[in-house]
């Protein structure tokens, strides 16, 4: 690794407006930002995804954007190994 931190995708899956997990992840996001670690916060309450269906998900309108977010993080980290 060349010293560049990996991007971190934080995912909060709770639909609750008062989710304690979301609050914890926001704190993690804040601490990572202080350490200059790039993050992406995916809040499924704000960006809901339909239930996974292996027969249709890959063709769904939301799939390409979500896949790009996940793959970008994975590719950037893998290229540094």
C-alpha positions in Angstrom: 0.0 0.0 0.0 1.3 3.4 -0.9 0.0 5.3 2.2 -3.2 6.5 0.6 -6.1 5.5 2.8 -8.9 3.5 1.2 -12.3 5.0 0.6 -14.9 3.8 3.2 -18.5 3.2 2.3 -20.6 3.5 5.4 -24.1 2.0 5.1 -26.9 2.7 7.5 -29.8 0.4 6.9 -32.3 1.5 9.5 -35.5 3.2 8.4 -35.9 4.8 11.8 -35.4 8.6 12.0 -33.8 8.1 15.4 -31.5 5.3 14.5 -28.6 4.9 16.9 -26.6 3.1 14.2 -26.9 6.1 11.9 -25.6 8.3 14.8 -22.7 5.9 15.4 -21.8 5.9 11.7 -22.0 9.7 11.5 -19.4 9.8 14.3 -17.2 7.3 12.5 -17.6 9.4 9.4 -16.5 12.5 11.3 -13.5 10.7 12.8 -12.4 9.3 9.5 -12.7 12.8 8.0 -10.4 14.2 10.7 -7.9 11.5 9.7 -8.3 12.5 6.0 -9.9 9.2 5.1 -12.4 9.6 2.3 -15.9 8.3 3.0 -19.3 7.8 1.3 -22.4 7.6 3.5 -25.2 5.5 2.1 -28.3 6.1 4.3 -31.0 3.6 3.2 -33.6 5.7 5.0 -32.9 8.6 2.6 -32.0 6.4 -0.4 -34.3 3.4 0.0 -33.6 0.3 -2.1 -36.3 -2.2 -3.1 -36.0 -5.8 -1.8 -33.3 -7.8 -3.6 -34.6 -9.9 -6.4 -31.8 -11.8 -8.3 -34.0 -12.0 -11.4 -34.5 -8.3 -11.8 -32.1 -6.3 -9.6 -29.3 -6.0 -12.2 -31.8 -4.3 -14.6 -33.4 -2.0 -12.0 -32.9 1.8 -12.4 -31.1 2.1 -9.1 -28.6 -0.7 -9.7 -26.0 1.0 -11.9 -25.4 4.0 -9.5 -25.2 1.8 -6.4 -22.8 -0.7 -8.2 -20.6 2.2 -9.2 -20.4 3.5 -5.6 -19.4 0.0 -4.3 -17.0 -0.8 -7.1 -15.2 2.5 -7.0 -14.3 1.9 -3.4 -13.2 -1.6 -4.1 -11.2 -0.8 -7.1 -9.4 2.1 -5.5 -8.4 0.0 -2.5 -7.4 -3.1 -4.6 -5.2 -1.0 -6.9 -3.2 0.1 -3.9 -2.4 -3.5 -2.6 
